[in-house]
Structures are given as structure tokens and as C-alpha cells.
Amino acid sequence: MTNIASKIEVHQDGVVLSIRAFPGAKRNEVRYTDDCIKVYVTQIPEKGKANEAIRKQLAQSLDLRASQIELLHGETSAQKKFLCRNISKEEILGRIIDPLKEMDPSTLRRVLKQTRRPLRSSAKPG
């Protein structure tokens, strides 16, 4: 989790998160890995609907209002930058890292293992 701070930049209005988007996923979730913030949403990328779903998922994960989060770059790209208004880098890092500290070691190992597991392809080997 130490490199996750490199994906969070200070901005005059708050912080900017660099994320990797995965629209059309099986479930909505945010995964924080050592070097990446991954946001999975079930919404397909159609007319900005996936971007809106990503914004709402980030807000829920970080305990922010959706109105505090704005897409800055990457409207049609998997690499996106979101501005989180009225919050510091330290507060964001605390919201990402603190829940992991409270977990018992076996749960933490399971969570970290899941966040590193690649997505399975839906194509069956033939």
C-alpha cells in the first residue's frame, strides 16, 4: 500500500486520484493495490454512464458525496483522473489504509490476495 500515495496528487481544490476503470464488470467495487486504484462497475461504457457509475462508486468507497467528485481526464479512456474536492491527501490515504489496519491478519491476507488476483476471462478454453 505504500505506492498508492503516488496515485494521489494534491490539487488546489482537493486531491486528484489516478484510477484504472473496468466498466462492464460483474460487480461494483474499488480495489486498492500496491500501485493502482482499480474501479469496477457493472455499467457498460455508453454515453458517460460508466463514468457516472465510477464517480458514485468512488464516492461510496471513500465516504464522500458524489457531488465532491468530478472527472477531469479520461472520458473515453480506461486511465482516468478524478478530482475529489474539499479533502486532503492525508484524509484520502487514511480512508484507504485505515480499514485495512483494523482487519485481523487472516482477513487482511485474504483481501490482499483478492486484490492481486487477475480477472478471469469469460471465454472458455476450446
N, C-alpha and C positions, 0 to 999 in steps of 0.2 A: 504494500500500500504506500510505500514511500514515494514512488514516482508519480502517483496520482496527482500530486500537487503541481506537476508540470503541465497538466491539462486544465489548470485553473489560473486564469490571468486576471490581474487587478484592472479594473476599469473605473472611470470617474463616477459612474452611476452604480457600481457594484462589482460583480465579477463576471468573467466570460468563461463558460465551460466549453471545451472542445470535446465533442462526442462522436461516436460512430453509431449510425442509425441502422436498425434492422426492421424495416416495415414488412408486413405480411407474416409475422411470426405466429407461433401457436398460442402465445400468451403475452400479456403486457408485463414488462419488468425492466428494472435497471440493474445492471451488473457493474460492479466496480472491480476491475482487475488491477494488477500492479502498474500497468502503464496505459490503461484505457477506461473510458466510461462508455459502456455499451447500453443503448436503449432499444428494447424490443417492443414493438407494438403490433397488434393484430391487424390494424388498419392498413390497407394497401395504399401505395403511393399514387393517389389520384386527386388532382386539383387541390393540393395542400392539406388534404385530410390527414395524412400520416404525420405531417409536421405538427399539426394541431394536437394529435394524439401523443406525440413525443413530448410536446410542451406540457401537456397535462400530466403525463407520466413522470416527468422530471419534477414538476411541482409537488406531486404526491410523495415521491421518494425523498425529496429534500424538505418536506414540510413547509412549502411556500405556497402563496396564492398563484394561480395560473397567470394572473394579470402582472405578476412580478417578472415573468419570463418572456423573453422576446427573441425570435430567431434573427440573428444578424447576418450569417453567411451560410450558404449551402442549401438553398431552397430545393434544388434538384439533385443534390449530391448525398452520398452516404456520410461524408465527413461534414459535420455541422458545428456552428458556433452559436451558443445561446447566451444572451445577457440575462443575468439574474440581478434584478435591481434591489437596492437597499439592504445589502448583506455583504459581509466581509469575507475574504478568502479563509480566514481562520474559522468563521462560523460555518461555512460550507464544509471545510475539512472536518470539523467536529461532527457535523451531521452525517458525514460519510463514514468516518473512522470510529466514533464513539460506540455506535451499536455493535460493532464487531468486538470491541473490548469487553462488553458485557456478556458475551456468549461464553458458555463453558467450552473447554478445549475440543471436545469431540464434535460439538455442533459447529464450531468455527472451522475445524478441518473439513467437515462435510460441505459447508458453504463455500469455502475457498476452492475445494476440489470442483464443485459445480460451476463456479465462475470461470474456471480454466478449461472446462470441457467444451470441445468444439460442437457446434450444432450438427445434428445428424441430418444427412440428406434424406429427402423423402423418396428419392429414386431407389428402386430395388435393384440389387445387382442381378444381372441377367446373363 
